[in-house]
Amino acid sequence: MGPKPLVLSSLERRLGLHLFDRLPRGVRLTEAGQLLHDYAKRIFALEQAAETALEELAELRRGRLAGGARRTTLVIGIDYEGDLDRARTVALDAARTVDGVLATPEPVSQYASFDTSTLALELRYWTAPTEAVVNDVRDRVIRAVKAACEQAGVALPADIVEVDLRTGARATLHAMGQRTER
């Protein structure tokens, strides 16, 4: 390695610290040099991240995806007795109509699990990456899917809860009922 750049020499003089130790074959960073090196790496990484974020924002504004989109997954409970293909189509079509849902990649869905009283349909769509946009679009997608399902006759049942009233619980509930009736 040749002579140290003037900027580093000037910084060493100003701080009163050596950033490099000269060795017979090159140089080695001192503790101060290593500290500066670590900060410099972070600064360059931040600069790159800022540049990438700005480029992604520009791409999103032009309607193109540049890796800056954020995926959201909604789980929708579909009635076991319902038409699963129709429910999926209704949910996907509703999501596609919501302002803020990106066209590319397009929304997708698949059934993921058998829940207590419904089949879990996972609806995935992409939006701009900011938290405010994600939350706002999620609200609009939920409302659109619910309205579309109601209009299409796709049932979105609530969980069914089975309560086992054994002798002790019956007596307690009976006593509570008598107190409220008086």
Secondary structure, DSSP 8 states (H G I E B T S, - for coil): --S--HHHHHHHHHHT--SEEEETTEEEE-HHHHHHHHHHHHHHHHHHHHHHHHHHHHHHHTT---S--EEEEEEEEEETTS-HHHHHHHHHHHHHTSTT--SSS--EEEEEEE-SSEEEEEEEEEE-SSHHHHHHHHHHHHHHHHHHHHHHT-------------HHHHHHHHHHHHHHH-
